[in-house]
Amino acid sequence: MRGFIKEIRKSMASEWEAMLSGHFVPYQKLAILVALITAFAFSIALSHDVVFEAPVAVVDLDQSRWSAELVEKLNASPSLSVRSVVHSPSDPRAMTRGDRFVGVVYIPKGAQARILKGDRTLTIGYFADDSNTAQNGEVYSVLNEIAAELGAERAVSRSDGVSSLGKNTNETQALMSPIRMGFRYLTNPTGQATTATVVSFLLFFSMMYHGLVSLMIVGRLRVTRSWDGEVLSGSLFGFLARGVPYAFIFTAVVTAALAVLILLGQLRFAGNILLFMPALFLCALGNTWLAFLLSWGTTNPGQGAGRMIFLVPSGFILGGATMATGFMHGWVHDVSFGIPLVWLFNFWRDQGLRGIDGLATLPLFGGALLWLIFLGSLNAIRFWRDEEKRRKELRQYWHDLQAVPDREAGTAPARTAARAEEAQSGTA
């Protein structure tokens, strides 16, 4: 056990030494530079929103023909997809957890009765999960259009409606509509997209440079002839532990950048930032282990760096930073969790924006740990294959060395006999 711990410490110390030696990529400097540029520059310059469609849930407390018609209209819209309808009071925060829905439509009890009585104060609620502002832009306009359409239909059907006013439907729609939409932000009370966008870019660029360095580790070990001498001659855990120093730096730097944004940039972190730090560490460690798999056959650091496109960039799109995750194909959504940045974005939305802490975070952490175990298992298979190949080469090498004296011993008597025959023939 002592030797095992010593080996892990040796592997970690080796990576620290390489990082600080000046002969390898100075990740600690790159991490600080990227975090500072992203945190300060993007918080000043970036202010735009991106609109995409998204899935919604409906809490129908009225359970009437009119509410069913409203649900049908919502589902018929090309911008919406009603994925769930419940008929009892439900917490919208719990329903939007884990990106299941981008928002929840609330239909109050007695809605149809109030419309039939001519009550013009009916309000349909929409609780928007604005952890990703790109997901709800189109939803707002669609809900307002549907509410106005239903109101206009009701106004036309009334005897004292449009005709009595002497105006057409378009002119009187706003006056005659008995339905109003009420919007509430669940995770972004101010409705601002800048800070959330800044954090998305912060996590993306930090993870990208972390992945770049991680992709170069295997190539560096092979070039320096440390792969056979240090890695394969050691243990799998010693090899995997090489990602720990980089994960520590990633966690510290990103946490510091978030603290700057909270203090100076008015970033709202809804949860406990101390619980977010283990998530940062796990995702960074997984990023390194995935980089090991992608760069396993490389012979120099440059080859590993060239495989960056497979490690981080796709996670920026599939992770929900620029589009609604609920509108991806199911298999695409499932496969996307093989990308470390996707996990990191999910942790950020649940903890940083939705404020989910404590026991509620266990499913997400459990999933991340299973993902790490899976990556570790794949590395184990590659490691043991190379280790066995090296052992076979060593056995063959020793076998060849042992065969040399035998061949020399076998040829010596033959040479003596030949010389004796030559001597005898000369005498004769």
HUSUL-V397265 format. One record per helix or strand of 3 or more residues. SS is the DSSP state (H for helix, E for strand). FROM is the first residue (numbers start at 1). LEN is the number of residues. Records with the same first field share a line. If there is no record, write none. Layout:
# HUSUL-V397265
SS: FROM-LEN / FROM-LEN
This chain:
# HUSUL-V397265
H: 2-19 / 27-19 / 65-12 / 92-4 / 97-3 / 111-6 / 133-3 / 137-21 / 162-4 / 169-8 / 194-22 / 217-7 / 226-7 / 236-29 / 273-22 / 301-5 / 308-3 / 313-6 / 325-3 / 330-7 / 340-14 / 358-70
E: 54-7 / 80-7 / 103-5 / 122-7 / 179-7
